Amino acid sequence: MCHVIVTCRSMLWTLLSIVVAFAELIAFMSADWLIGKAKPSSSEDGDNRTGGTQEPYRPTLGIYWRCIRVSHMQLSRRDKLCGPYAESFSEIASGFWQATAIFLAMGIVILCTVALVSVFTMCVQSIMKKSIFNVCGLLQGIAGLFLILGLILYPAGWGCTKARNYCGDYASAYKLGDCSLGWAFYTAIGGTVLTFICAVFSAQAEIATSSDKVQEEIEEGKNLICLL
């Protein structure tokens, strides 16, 4: 018989697992890893017609995504063009970024799998006498290691030709040059920290769902068990 067991700790772990998976996925797909050096807007169309001046803009570059301003769209509010600069894996700007993409993708796949499984832990707490919480916590720890490897390798690619076009000639491995880090990089770091917190907190979720109070509720014949 399926018993639906919901506790504060198990629900918090489930929510954190889902948030971490989405945060890492959004960061990975974003173009805001590097914010390039300021570039002046062209005045060949808009400035001459309006008499105004366009503020310099800063293009952004991700692992395989980028956002730039297209000159013929300067009069439009939607003057940014975002899309993948690499049509295939081999076209990613740096070998280090290719490794970063692999490690981050592996970590994100694991996190998304755990996030999906965590929803079902309200009904199923163990498989083959193994606690799902402990297994998921172990997987989250492994995913965190993949994410760390990806984030460590990412700055090593700052010296590639693509990054130097955005960050200037002084950019090199682990040196930003004229660029600055965007929100996606910080989100990936924050998600990695939360991944390890989730891995540790999974043990608390397992303890909460197997406590004496839960067992007492089960012995009383209740199918829906909600405990603070």
C-alpha positions as CSV (number, residue, x, y, z in Angstrom):
1,M,0.0,0.0,0.0
2,C,1.3,3.5,-0.9
3,H,1.6,5.9,2.0
4,V,1.9,9.6,1.1
5,I,4.4,11.0,3.6
6,V,5.0,14.7,3.6
7,T,7.3,16.4,6.2
8,C,8.8,19.9,6.3
9,R,12.3,18.6,5.7
10,S,11.4,16.3,2.9
11,M,9.3,19.0,1.2
12,L,12.1,21.5,1.6
13,W,14.6,19.1,0.1
14,T,12.3,18.4,-2.9
15,L,11.8,22.1,-3.6
16,L,15.5,22.9,-3.3
17,S,16.3,20.0,-5.6
18,I,13.9,21.4,-8.3
19,V,15.2,24.9,-7.9
20,V,18.8,23.9,-8.2
21,A,18.2,21.8,-11.3
22,F,16.3,24.7,-13.0
23,A,19.0,27.3,-11.9
24,E,21.8,25.3,-13.4
25,L,19.9,24.6,-16.6
26,I,19.0,28.3,-17.1
27,A,22.6,29.4,-16.4
28,F,24.0,26.8,-18.8
29,M,21.7,28.0,-21.6
30,S,22.3,31.7,-21.0
31,A,24.6,34.0,-22.9
32,D,25.5,36.1,-19.9
33,W,28.6,34.3,-18.7
34,L,30.9,37.0,-20.0
35,I,30.0,40.7,-20.5
36,G,32.2,42.1,-23.2
37,K,34.0,45.4,-23.3
38,A,31.8,48.4,-24.2
39,K,31.5,49.0,-28.0
40,P,30.3,52.2,-29.5
41,S,27.1,52.1,-31.5
42,S,27.3,52.8,-35.2
43,S,25.9,56.2,-36.3
44,E,25.5,55.4,-39.9
45,D,21.7,55.1,-39.7
46,G,20.0,56.1,-36.4
47,D,22.2,58.9,-35.1
48,N,22.0,60.9,-38.3
49,R,18.3,60.7,-38.6
50,T,17.4,61.4,-34.9
51,G,20.3,63.7,-34.0
52,G,20.8,61.7,-30.9
53,T,23.6,59.4,-29.7
54,Q,23.4,55.8,-28.9
55,E,25.0,54.7,-25.7
56,P,27.8,52.1,-26.0
57,Y,26.6,48.6,-25.5
58,R,28.3,45.5,-24.1
59,P,27.8,42.2,-26.0
60,T,27.6,39.0,-23.9
61,L,29.1,35.6,-24.5
62,G,28.1,32.2,-23.0
63,I,29.6,28.8,-23.4
64,Y,27.9,28.3,-26.8
65,W,25.5,31.3,-26.9
66,R,26.0,35.0,-27.5
67,C,24.1,38.3,-27.7
68,I,25.1,41.1,-30.0
69,R,23.6,44.3,-31.3
70,V,22.8,44.4,-35.0
71,S,23.5,47.8,-36.7
72,H,20.4,47.8,-38.9
73,M,18.2,47.2,-35.9
74,Q,19.4,50.2,-33.8
75,L,16.1,52.1,-34.1
76,S,14.2,49.1,-32.8
77,R,13.6,48.4,-29.2
78,R,14.6,44.9,-29.8
79,D,18.1,45.7,-31.0
80,K,19.8,42.6,-29.6
81,L,20.3,39.5,-31.5
82,C,20.8,36.4,-29.3
83,G,21.5,32.9,-30.5
84,P,24.1,30.1,-30.6
85,Y,27.4,31.0,-32.2
86,A,28.3,27.3,-32.5
87,E,26.1,25.1,-34.7
88,S,27.8,22.0,-33.5
89,F,29.8,20.8,-30.5
90,S,33.1,21.1,-32.3
91,E,32.5,24.8,-33.0
92,I,32.5,25.8,-29.4
93,A,35.2,28.4,-29.0
94,S,37.6,26.6,-26.8
95,G,38.5,23.0,-25.9
96,F,38.2,24.0,-22.3
97,W,34.7,25.3,-22.9
98,Q,33.8,22.0,-24.6
99,A,34.9,20.2,-21.5
100,T,32.9,22.7,-19.4
101,A,29.9,22.0,-21.5
102,I,30.3,18.2,-21.0
103,F,30.7,18.4,-17.2
104,L,27.9,20.9,-16.7
105,A,25.6,18.9,-19.0
106,M,26.3,15.7,-17.0
107,G,25.7,17.5,-13.7
108,I,22.5,19.0,-15.0
109,V,21.2,15.7,-16.3
110,I,21.7,14.1,-12.9
111,L,20.1,17.1,-11.1
112,C,17.1,17.0,-13.3
113,T,16.7,13.3,-12.8
114,V,16.9,13.7,-9.0
115,A,14.4,16.6,-9.2
116,L,12.0,14.4,-11.0
117,V,12.5,11.5,-8.6
118,S,12.2,13.8,-5.6
119,V,8.6,14.5,-6.5
120,F,7.8,10.8,-6.1
121,T,9.5,10.4,-2.7
122,M,6.2,11.4,-1.1
123,C,4.9,8.0,-2.1
124,V,7.9,5.8,-2.4
125,Q,10.8,6.2,0.1
126,S,12.9,3.1,-0.8
127,I,13.7,0.8,-3.6
128,M,15.3,-2.6,-3.1
129,K,15.7,-1.7,0.6
130,K,17.7,1.4,-0.3
131,S,16.6,4.8,0.8
132,I,15.7,7.0,-2.2
133,F,16.8,10.0,-0.2
134,N,20.3,8.6,0.4
135,V,20.7,7.5,-3.2
136,C,19.5,10.9,-4.5
137,G,21.8,12.7,-2.0
138,L,24.8,10.6,-3.4
139,L,23.8,11.5,-7.0
140,Q,23.6,15.2,-6.0
141,G,27.1,15.0,-4.6
142,I,28.4,13.5,-7.8
143,A,26.5,16.1,-9.8
144,G,28.2,18.8,-7.7
145,L,31.6,17.4,-8.5
146,F,30.8,17.6,-12.2
147,L,29.7,21.2,-11.8
148,I,32.8,22.1,-9.9
149,L,35.0,20.6,-12.7
150,G,33.1,22.5,-15.3
151,L,33.4,25.8,-13.5
152,I,37.1,25.4,-12.8
153,L,37.8,24.6,-16.5
154,Y,35.6,27.5,-17.8
155,P,38.1,30.4,-17.0
156,A,40.9,28.5,-18.8
157,G,39.1,29.2,-22.0
158,W,39.2,33.0,-21.7
159,G,42.3,33.1,-23.9
160,C,40.5,31.7,-27.0
161,T,40.0,33.8,-30.1
162,K,36.3,34.2,-29.5
163,A,36.7,35.5,-25.9
164,R,39.5,37.8,-26.9
165,N,37.2,39.4,-29.5
166,Y,34.8,40.2,-26.7
167,C,37.4,40.9,-23.9
168,G,40.3,42.5,-25.7
169,D,43.9,41.4,-26.3
170,Y,44.7,41.3,-22.6
171,A,42.3,38.4,-22.0
172,S,44.0,35.0,-21.3
173,A,43.4,31.9,-19.3
174,Y,41.9,33.0,-15.9
175,K,42.3,36.7,-16.9
176,L,39.2,38.5,-17.9
177,G,40.8,41.4,-19.7
178,D,38.1,44.0,-20.4
179,C,35.2,41.7,-19.7
180,S,33.3,41.1,-16.5
181,L,31.4,38.1,-15.3
182,G,27.7,37.9,-15.9
183,W,24.9,36.7,-13.7
184,A,24.9,33.2,-15.3
185,F,28.4,32.4,-14.0
186,Y,27.4,33.5,-10.5
187,T,24.1,31.5,-10.8
188,A,26.0,28.4,-11.7
189,I,28.3,28.9,-8.7
190,G,25.3,29.4,-6.4
191,G,23.6,26.4,-7.8
192,T,26.7,24.3,-7.2
193,V,26.8,25.3,-3.5
194,L,23.1,24.6,-3.2
195,T,23.7,21.2,-4.8
196,F,26.0,20.1,-2.0
197,I,23.5,21.6,0.6
198,C,20.8,19.4,-1.0
199,A,23.1,16.4,-0.9
200,V,23.6,16.9,2.9
201,F,20.0,17.8,3.5
202,S,18.7,14.6,1.9
203,A,19.9,12.7,5.0
204,Q,17.6,14.9,7.1
205,A,14.7,14.3,4.7
206,E,15.3,10.5,5.1
207,I,15.3,10.8,8.9
208,A,12.1,12.9,8.9
209,T,10.2,10.3,6.7
210,S,11.3,7.3,8.8
211,S,10.8,8.8,12.2
212,D,8.8,7.2,15.0
213,K,5.9,9.6,14.5
214,V,5.6,8.5,10.9
215,Q,5.7,4.8,11.9
216,E,2.9,5.5,14.4
217,E,0.8,7.2,11.8
218,I,1.3,4.2,9.5
219,E,0.3,1.7,12.2
220,E,-2.9,3.6,12.8
221,G,-3.8,2.9,9.2
222,K,-3.4,6.5,7.7
223,N,-2.5,6.7,4.1
224,L,-1.8,10.5,4.1
225,I,0.7,11.6,6.7
226,C,1.7,15.2,7.1
227,L,4.1,16.2,9.8
228,L,5.9,19.4,10.6
